[in-house]
Amino acid sequence: MRGQAFVLGMMALLVLCVGVIVLFNTGQSVNTKVQLVNTADAAAYSAAVQQARAYNLMAYMNRATVANEIAMAQMVSWYSWTNFAISGTAHLRDALIVISIPLEFFGVGEVLDEIAADLQEAKSYLEEGRNLEQKLFDFAATVEAFMNGTYARSSQLIGDAGSADTVNLATKIVKMNDPNASIPAFGIALLGKDAVSASALLKDGYVHRYTIPLTGGHADAGANRFRNVVMEARDPFSRERNGSFLFGLFKKRGGTDLVDYRNWVGLDTLNFEFHCPIFLCGVHGFPPHGKHFDIPLAWGGGAAIDKQTRSFASLARRNPGWDGPYVGGDPEYATKGHYDPYAGAMGNGAASRVVLSNPAENGNPWIKPMGGAALQKLGGTVGLPDYNDITDDHATVPYLNGASASDNGVSKLDVGPVFTVLVVQNMDTVHTSDHLDHLGNDPASASSGVFGGGPDFRVKDQTVSDQLSALGSAQVYFSRSRSLFPSPVDPRRELGSLFSPYWQARLIDTPCDVRQAVAIRHGMVSPCKPTL
């Protein structure tokens, strides 16, 4: 009986030892698995953060380009208005000289002659200032064009190669977190595919390169998108310089517009128009009608161009006006609707015709950057340069809220690019019983005779491909402050674009199709479960 009890006790002890070893193996495997998951998450999040920063950098460069364009519009506006002031001063002087002749008898003519002389002196000062202003604006246009070209080339480089370092970055993060872990070849291919999708290398990638036509002979959707942003962002003085007095008999009209995507043109006109009734001015012409007075009083124009055009009139006439697409009530900005060319300066009576033939008295209307063709080869332009933006129907919502695309005010639901990192670690680096000495797997201890080659307490590791693996996914998404959108479903929510630097990154569940691809790669099945 004692012998039987001893045998049973030894068997129980062996079972207990095996159980302890199984628990030990499980603990080691779980601990390593958790570390692998954290490593994969860290690598995926780092890749997404890097991409979000690349998007934000491109957005800042696009915004800087918009700021440059607004500065260019302001320079053209001031130059046009200066030419307008010179014209008004000269014509007022001429009018006073003519009026002073019949009024000489009343003693008023001498006073008017003095005023005319002062106006002539003021005109000379204005012309000198205008000529200096033109030189300064030429230099500023050169700097602005060079900066636009630099931003355009840098944005293209980031759009094409901004994700090129993604695999290298993820590999470094993995090694920093766990020297025994690595990204396998399939994981590198998976992450590389995500990186390419987030760049401008694919036609259907998240970033699209828009090329601005060299001439505005045809409308271009991508160019119009940029033009709308710039035209909307104009300051009030550039957008409209209008006014009227004496019951609308004197009309001042003026504005500055982007023409053919590559040129800025400004016009300013002051016109007197009066339809004198028959009982005051008699009958004129056939059929009989009253007298029509249409007198140009002052006019001026200016244009920023990359290269000389045929004439100021031909360039100014190529502006059909602007169809503002934006909805809003802020008086600082334009609202949705059609806007006449140069805020109506082209339709301001006789002054509109004169300004096209003589936009700058005793001068020229052009603001041109120095450098010519060499600057243009570098992408420099006073107008719109080529630019990057998010492809249509991409990054349309900041998160999936359970509502349909139509309820969200978009044609397609898409949050943003996803980066998935697959991390593996060989089991021979995990401290389980199968890889520890003195548990029966050491040939030296088995043959030493100390314990007579005692029992083998190893519990064989059972893993796919003799590895532990983990998946981590992170997503780049666009979202302004949630306080701006109190409703979870807001059709007026801002879409993701590379004009607003509000790109962020977050960890997400690995997409089901990616999990399935990894499982199939390892000869397993991973059915997708619907998320609640």
Order of alpha helices (4+ residues) and beta strands (2+ residues): alpha-alpha-alpha-alpha-beta-alpha-alpha-beta-beta-beta-alpha-beta-alpha-beta-beta-alpha-beta-alpha-beta-beta-alpha-beta-beta-alpha
